[in-house]
Amino acid sequence: MGAESLVVLCTCPDEGTGQRVARSLVEEGLAACVNAIPNVASTYRWEDRVQEDREVLLLIKSSSSVYGRLEARIRELHPYELPEVVAVPIVRGSAAYLDWLQAALHRTNE
């Protein structure tokens, strides 16, 4: 069985950080595509307090074959002490799109 296609979720504190992370991941062949959704309302517990912030949500299209490097790179680029990095497998999708996704990652990781 080949590499599994993934959507990796990552929130960023602002659009500039989101753009920088997204561009680096695509340029480095760790993501085929990244969508940035601005102004996401996040409510979470941090340091024993409930926090509420506006963030940018990145939807990173990638693959299990590069996930370890992708996660490490996000941690390097991200300003948060503990950035959100959650991978969700793509169970179904357009065959042509999923083929493109794997091919885009394969070309830059040869």
C-alpha positions as CSV (number, residue, x, y, z in Angstrom):
1,M,0.0,0.0,0.0
2,G,1.3,3.5,-0.9
3,A,1.5,6.6,1.2
4,E,-1.7,7.8,2.8
5,S,-3.0,11.3,1.9
6,L,-3.5,13.5,4.9
7,V,-5.1,16.9,5.9
8,V,-3.0,18.4,8.7
9,L,-4.6,21.1,10.8
10,C,-2.5,23.8,12.3
11,T,-3.6,27.1,13.9
12,C,-1.4,30.2,13.7
13,P,-1.6,33.5,15.7
14,D,-1.9,35.8,12.6
15,E,-2.1,35.8,8.8
16,G,1.6,36.7,8.4
17,T,2.7,33.6,10.4
18,G,0.2,31.5,8.5
19,Q,1.5,32.6,5.1
20,R,5.1,32.1,6.2
21,V,4.4,28.5,7.4
22,A,2.3,27.7,4.4
23,R,4.8,28.9,1.8
24,S,7.7,27.1,3.5
25,L,5.9,23.8,3.7
26,V,4.9,24.0,0.0
27,E,8.4,25.2,-1.2
28,E,10.1,22.4,0.8
29,G,7.8,19.7,-0.6
30,L,6.2,18.9,2.7
31,A,2.7,20.0,1.5
32,A,1.1,20.0,-1.9
33,C,-1.3,22.7,-1.0
34,V,-2.2,24.8,2.1
35,N,-5.4,26.7,2.6
36,A,-5.4,29.5,5.2
37,I,-8.7,30.3,6.8
38,P,-8.5,33.7,8.7
39,N,-10.4,34.8,11.8
40,V,-11.1,31.4,13.3
41,A,-12.5,31.7,16.9
42,S,-10.5,29.4,19.1
43,T,-11.5,28.5,22.7
44,Y,-9.0,26.3,24.6
45,R,-7.5,25.6,27.9
46,W,-3.8,26.7,28.4
47,E,-1.9,27.0,31.6
48,D,-5.0,26.1,33.6
49,R,-7.1,29.0,32.1
50,V,-9.7,29.1,29.4
51,Q,-8.4,31.3,26.6
52,E,-10.2,32.8,23.6
53,D,-8.3,34.0,20.5
54,R,-8.7,34.7,16.9
55,E,-6.4,32.6,14.8
56,V,-5.6,31.5,11.2
57,L,-6.4,27.8,10.5
58,L,-4.1,26.1,8.0
59,L,-5.5,23.1,6.1
60,I,-2.3,21.4,4.9
61,K,-2.7,18.7,2.3
62,S,0.2,16.2,2.7
63,S,1.1,12.6,3.0
64,S,2.0,10.1,5.6
65,S,5.4,9.6,3.8
66,V,6.5,13.1,4.9
67,Y,4.5,13.6,8.0
68,G,7.4,13.3,10.5
69,R,9.4,16.0,8.6
70,L,6.3,18.2,8.2
71,E,5.5,18.1,12.0
72,A,9.2,18.9,12.8
73,R,9.2,21.8,10.3
74,I,6.0,23.3,11.7
75,R,7.5,23.2,15.2
76,E,10.6,25.0,13.9
77,L,8.6,27.7,12.1
78,H,5.8,28.2,14.7
79,P,5.9,30.8,17.4
80,Y,3.7,28.9,19.8
81,E,5.3,26.8,22.5
82,L,2.9,23.9,21.6
83,P,1.5,24.4,18.1
84,E,-1.6,22.4,17.0
85,V,-0.5,19.7,14.6
86,V,-3.3,17.2,14.0
87,A,-3.3,14.8,11.0
88,V,-6.5,13.4,9.6
89,P,-6.4,10.7,6.9
90,I,-8.3,11.4,3.7
91,V,-10.5,8.4,3.5
92,R,-12.1,9.3,0.1
93,G,-11.7,12.0,-2.4
94,S,-11.4,12.8,-6.1
95,A,-9.0,10.2,-7.5
96,A,-7.5,12.8,-9.9
97,Y,-6.9,15.3,-7.0
98,L,-5.4,12.6,-4.7
99,D,-3.1,11.5,-7.6
100,W,-2.0,15.1,-8.0
101,L,-1.4,15.5,-4.3
102,Q,0.9,12.4,-4.1
103,A,2.7,13.4,-7.4
104,A,3.3,16.9,-6.2
105,L,4.9,15.7,-3.0
106,H,6.8,12.9,-4.8
107,R,8.4,15.4,-7.4
108,T,9.9,17.6,-4.7
109,N,11.0,14.7,-2.5
110,E,13.0,12.6,-5.0
